[in-house]
């Protein structure tokens, strides 16, 4: 498959709406990760061992919240009929 044919197929398959939703979701995910990381970083007390525990807690919490946010966004997009799958 040549690059031109591939690019044409991709351009036909991807809607501008889908790209906009991807960008919005990535901003939401980044905000969640930053907020959880800052919160855990400001809460840490103790020595280097406490920093390690806080880092682990931040990763676990932010991963869970990003998955939850993705689930909610997907449900909202589906309920409003914005899903590209038909």
N, C-alpha and C positions, 0 to 999 in steps of 0.2 A: 504494500500500500504506500503510495507516495505521500509526501508531506502535505501537498496541496489537497489531495482527496481527504486525508485525515483531518486537516484543518477545516475543510468545508463541512464534514460530518459533525465535528465538535461544535462549530458555529450554529448548525441547525438544531443540535440537541440541547444546547445550553441556552436558557432564557436569561435575559437581563435581571429579571425578578429573582431568579435563583442565585445569581452572583450577589445581588444586594442582600439577600437573606444570609448568605454565607458570611459576608463582611460584617453584618450586624451581629450574628452569632459569635464570630471570632472576637469582636469587641466586648461582648458580654462575658465570654469565657476569660479573656485577658483581665477584665475588671475583677472577676471572681478570684482568679489566681493572685492578683496583686493585693487585693483586700485581705484575703486569708493569710498570705505571706506576711504582710505588714502587721496584722493583728497578732499572729503568733510570734513574730519577732519582737514586738513591743511587750508581750506578756512574759517573755523568757526571763527567768531569774536563776541565778546560780552560775556555775562555771561552764566550761566547754561541753561537758556531758549534757547539761540542760539545753544547750544550743542544738545538739544532735537530736534530742527528743522533740524539741520544738519544730525542727525542720521536718522530721518524720510526720509529726501531727499535721503540719501545714500541707504537706504533700497528700496525705490521706484525705484530709478535709476538702482540699481544693479539687482533688480528683472526683470525689463523691459529688460535690456541688456542681462541677462541670457536667458530669453525666446526668444529674438531675435536671439541670438547665437545658441540656440538649433534648432530654425526654419531653420536657414541657414545651419547648419551642416546636418540636416535631408534632406534638399533639395539637398545639394551636394552629400550626400551618395546615394540618390535616383537617381539623374541624372547620376552618374557614375556607377550605377548598383550594388552598394555595399550593398543594402538593403537585409536583411535576409528574408524578406517577399516575397514569390514567388507565 
